[in-house]
Amino acid sequence: MKAMTLTQYGPEAAFQPVDLDRPIVTPGHVVLRVVATSVNTVDTMIKTMGKDLPLSPDLPAVLGMDFAGIIEEVGPGVSGFSVGDEVYGCAGGLADLQGALAEYMLADARLIALKPKSLTMREAAALPLVGITAFEGLQRANVAAGQKVLVQGGAGGVGHVAVQLAQDLGADVFTTASGAPQHEILRGYGATPIDYRVEQVADYVAKHTGGAGFDVVFDSVGGANVAKSFEAAALNGHVATTVAMVELDLTLAHMKGLSLHVVFMLIPMLHDAHRATHGAILAKLAEIADRGALKPLLDSHEFALDEVGAAYERLMGGGAMGKVVISV
């Protein structure tokens, strides 16, 4: 099978086309033909940082976590899937798991679900990692109808899904973003956009919550921005973040009695723990998408498998609007 591999890590490392043996089906797994895969920030981090990240695979490596494809073989012990099923998931591209930058892939059946019928293969491939992350964050923060929810970075990969899922839960959704194009997209999701470059946290908290703060802040920006999320949250509120690898002063969180939730959705793949939870979330996301409440935003640039280097550069360069997808 054709695949794109890395033989070294680093900012200048280039993907190389190779021919690999097609995966052999094993118990609890399926072999699928990859139709599309999307590029996530963590993929670019692995390529650039290599073994400085403990989750990076040994070289030569086939990256790519997200995929949509068609099942070709079903292993012993697998139920609920058949040959020919269109599926999607996030099941490789790290540690010892071959990724989706290949024509075929071996995937743990617990990490996949039937593809949403209303989405194309490219759209479905854009959804798993960001969708599971957004779903877990909102679930752990107990988002409910009538709450005021702030999504930091609502135009990003995780953010734009979190906005739609919070809206579907009946929350009153606000989101930080920059520029008219992003604001227009977010208004289309039913959210109220906030230009963080113009408005200070205290200003938009006063404007939209009467100074009380947001019941839940979902922070897909993370890092130093988490301090702003603490400032924006209401007393006894919830803050969920996807990027917590930073030193933070928790004084304000303590004084407000905040609950902090750190979402790291790769844990099931890395530790073979609770993998079926991801399959169940993907099935739920498919239901939400098929009733019209969730649709991933795709970048306008399309890439083929042999253009994976350009696809990674597109995301890393900051020019993408929506998920970058590679057709296999």
Buried (B, 14 or more C-beta within 10 A) or exposed (E): BBBBBBEEBEEEBEBEEBEBEBBEBBEEBBBBBBBBBBBBBBBBBBBBEBEEEEBBBEEEBBBBBBBBBBBBBBBEEBEEBEEEBBBBBBBBBBBEBBBBBBBBBBBBBBBBBBBBEBBBBBBBBBBBBBBBBBBBBBBBBEBBEEBBBBBBBBBBBBBBBBBBBBBBBEBBBBBBBBEEEBBEBBEEBBBBBBBBEEBEBEEBBBEBBEEBBBBBBBBBBBEEBBBBBBBBBBEEBBBBBBBBEEEBEEEEBEEBEBBBBBBEBBBBBEEEEEBEBBBEBBBBBBEBBBEEBBBBBBBEBBBEBEBBBBBBBBBBEEEBBBBBBBBB
